[in-house]
Amino acid sequence: MTDQNDWYRVLSLARSNAAKDLTISNSILDISDALVAAQKDGNLTEQEVSEISNQLIQKALDLAENSKEINFAITKLVGAI
């Protein structure tokens, strides 16, 4: 029989990760939308486009790292149950 606290920890961790993923994903969408709009308006230099693109890449890497962390934590918790 598994301890109910272990399942609660897994669910809490999954919920926390989902919220973090959503925050990062929304940030990616906001930056992408702003970049496309500014590019269409001609308000950005190539340097600015490059800098914003680098921000997008970093956010995508953050999202990937967050996913790795949650996978590891859940695997560890499930293995202990």
One Martini backbone bead per residue (centre of mass of N, CA, C, O) as a GRO file, in nm:
protein
   81
    1MET     BB    1   0.098   0.035   0.022
    2THR     BB    2   0.057   0.364  -0.021
    3ASP     BB    3   0.138   0.678   0.051
    4GLN     BB    4  -0.049   0.961   0.045
    5ASN     BB    5   0.188   1.169   0.053
    6ASP     BB    6   0.325   1.081  -0.208
    7TRP     BB    7   0.092   1.155  -0.399
    8TYR     BB    8   0.076   1.449  -0.316
    9ARG     BB    9   0.360   1.522  -0.410
   10VAL     BB   10   0.320   1.451  -0.706
   11LEU     BB   11   0.080   1.642  -0.760
   12SER     BB   12   0.217   1.904  -0.669
   13LEU     BB   13   0.450   1.890  -0.869
   14ALA     BB   14   0.280   1.884  -1.127
   15ARG     BB   15   0.133   2.152  -1.079
   16SER     BB   16   0.379   2.334  -1.057
   17ASN     BB   17   0.492   2.264  -1.338
   18ALA     BB   18   0.249   2.355  -1.505
   19ALA     BB   19   0.264   2.651  -1.419
   20LYS     BB   20   0.551   2.701  -1.521
   21ASP     BB   21   0.504   2.620  -1.815
   22LEU     BB   22   0.285   2.830  -1.870
   23THR     BB   23   0.455   3.079  -1.816
   24ILE     BB   24   0.671   3.024  -2.030
   25SER     BB   25   0.481   2.993  -2.273
   26ASN     BB   26   0.359   3.279  -2.253
   27SER     BB   27   0.626   3.423  -2.295
   28ILE     BB   28   0.679   3.316  -2.576
   29LEU     BB   29   0.424   3.432  -2.706
   30ASP     BB   30   0.473   3.732  -2.640
   31ILE     BB   31   0.744   3.760  -2.784
   32SER     BB   32   0.652   3.665  -3.063
   33ASP     BB   33   0.430   3.874  -3.111
   34ALA     BB   34   0.613   4.124  -3.079
   35LEU     BB   35   0.811   4.054  -3.302
   36VAL     BB   36   0.616   4.041  -3.541
   37ALA     BB   37   0.495   4.325  -3.511
   38ALA     BB   38   0.762   4.486  -3.525
   39GLN     BB   39   0.856   4.378  -3.797
   40LYS     BB   40   0.612   4.480  -3.964
   41ASP     BB   41   0.660   4.791  -3.870
   42GLY     BB   42   0.979   4.848  -3.858
   43ASN     BB   43   1.095   4.877  -3.537
   44LEU     BB   44   1.341   4.685  -3.606
   45THR     BB   45   1.639   4.570  -3.585
   46GLU     BB   46   1.850   4.317  -3.636
   47GLN     BB   47   1.961   4.323  -3.348
   48GLU     BB   48   1.687   4.308  -3.201
   49VAL     BB   49   1.596   4.045  -3.325
   50SER     BB   50   1.832   3.880  -3.213
   51GLU     BB   51   1.780   3.932  -2.910
   52ILE     BB   52   1.490   3.818  -2.902
   53SER     BB   53   1.561   3.540  -3.009
   54ASN     BB   54   1.741   3.468  -2.767
   55GLN     BB   55   1.511   3.478  -2.562
   56LEU     BB   56   1.349   3.248  -2.686
   57ILE     BB   57   1.561   3.032  -2.655
   58GLN     BB   58   1.581   3.050  -2.346
   59LYS     BB   59   1.286   2.976  -2.287
   60ALA     BB   60   1.297   2.698  -2.422
   61LEU     BB   61   1.518   2.590  -2.234
   62ASP     BB   62   1.359   2.625  -1.973
   63LEU     BB   63   1.132   2.432  -2.049
   64ALA     BB   64   1.310   2.181  -2.086
   65GLU     BB   65   1.430   2.179  -1.800
   66ASN     BB   66   1.165   2.156  -1.647
   67SER     BB   67   1.088   1.882  -1.769
   68LYS     BB   68   1.329   1.724  -1.660
   69GLU     BB   69   1.278   1.774  -1.359
   70ILE     BB   70   0.997   1.641  -1.341
   71ASN     BB   71   1.072   1.362  -1.444
   72PHE     BB   72   1.275   1.298  -1.223
   73ALA     BB   73   1.094   1.341  -0.973
   74ILE     BB   74   0.872   1.137  -1.047
   75THR     BB   75   1.049   0.889  -1.077
   76LYS     BB   76   1.152   0.895  -0.788
   77LEU     BB   77   0.878   0.881  -0.643
   78VAL     BB   78   0.764   0.626  -0.781
   79GLY     BB   79   1.003   0.442  -0.692
   80ALA     BB   80   0.925   0.480  -0.377
   81ILE     BB   81   0.618   0.353  -0.395
   0.00000   0.00000   0.00000
